[in-house]
Amino acid sequence: MGSYQMPAIRAFSQSAPALNEEEAEEESDDPTKAERYADETDVVIVGGGPAGLSAAIKLKQLAAADGREIRVVVVEKAGEI
């Protein structure tokens, strides 16, 4: 493989401050107050359909052939892929 260097990508998110019990009940239906997940990854693919999954597999294969380890995350909003 060539000498292409993948740029490092970092995804960050911050959680809202902790709520007391009363505030938690009032805010439980508000999606903007939901706890957020933060993670570091090299590639994020949105969509777990055939194109998204094949892209994720191919990226991992290309990285392995080049002797590199990359983190690929597939994000899907449906209940199942």
Secondary structure, DSSP 8 states (H G I E B T S, - for coil): ---------EE---------HHHHHHHTT-GGGS----EE-SEEEE--SHHHHHHHHHHHHHHHHTT----EEEE--SS--
